[in-house]
Each structure stands twice: as structure tokens, then as C-alpha cells.
Amino acid sequence: MPLIQINIIKGRSPQMKEALIKEVTNTVSRVLDAPIEKVRVLINEMEPEHWGIAGVSVKKRQEKLQRGE
């Protein structure tokens, strides 16, 4: 039973997450030749302040972009 975990920053709509689950499920089923009923997808949503890039949280990076820095 394939289990796929996806980490994303909070803020996507429920429709986007449903589409992601569907597309990932279909792709994994096809590539691994696994029955679609056996594919599991888990989305972990992270707060922007809990995710860092190059030593700076995504929240701080977004704030800088909004200020035009």
C-alpha cells in the first residue's frame, strides 16, 4: 500500500488539495501499478513561520516581498 506524504504551506483551497490528492493518487497508481484503492495520500500543512528557506522563515520572506524588499 503506497503512502505518499506531501508537506505544503497553509493557504491552499480545499479544491486545490482535492485536485492534488486525485492527481497524485492517479500518478502513483499508474507508475507503481498499484490498485487505486490502495494508494494513500497525506497532506501536512505547515504554518509559514514553521518553514524556513535559506535561514529565514517563509513568513518573514513573504513579509519582505510585500514591503518590496
C-alpha positions in Angstrom: 0.0 0.0 0.0 1.8 3.2 -1.1 1.6 6.1 1.3 2.5 9.5 0.0 3.1 12.4 2.3 3.1 15.9 1.0 4.3 18.9 3.0 2.8 22.3 2.0 2.5 25.7 3.5 -1.1 26.5 4.6 -3.2 28.6 2.4 -4.4 26.3 -0.5 -8.1 26.0 -1.1 -9.9 22.7 -0.4 -10.4 22.4 -4.1 -6.7 22.6 -4.8 -6.0 20.0 -2.2 -8.7 17.6 -3.6 -7.1 18.0 -7.0 -3.7 17.3 -5.6 -4.9 14.2 -3.9 -6.6 13.0 -7.1 -3.6 13.7 -9.4 -1.0 12.1 -7.0 -3.2 9.1 -6.5 -3.6 8.5 -10.2 0.1 9.0 -10.9 1.2 6.7 -8.2 -1.3 4.0 -9.1 -0.1 4.2 -12.8 3.6 4.3 -12.1 3.7 1.7 -9.4 1.0 -0.5 -11.0 -0.9 -0.3 -7.7 -4.6 -0.5 -7.3 -6.0 2.9 -6.8 -7.9 1.8 -3.7 -4.6 1.0 -2.0 -3.0 4.4 -2.6 -3.0 6.8 0.4 -2.1 10.5 0.3 -1.5 12.5 3.4 -1.2 16.3 3.2 0.7 18.0 6.1 0.0 21.7 6.2 2.7 23.9 7.8 2.4 27.4 9.2 4.6 29.8 7.3 6.6 30.6 10.4 7.4 26.8 10.8 9.1 26.5 7.3 12.5 28.0 6.6 14.3 28.7 3.4 18.0 29.8 3.5 17.8 30.6 7.2 14.6 32.7 7.0 11.0 31.6 7.7 8.6 31.7 4.8 6.5 34.2 6.9 9.4 36.6 7.0 10.2 36.1 3.3 6.6 36.9 2.4 6.6 40.0 4.6 9.7 41.3 2.9 8.1 40.6 -0.5 5.0 42.6 0.5 7.2 45.5 1.5 9.0 45.4 -1.8 12.4 44.4 -0.3 
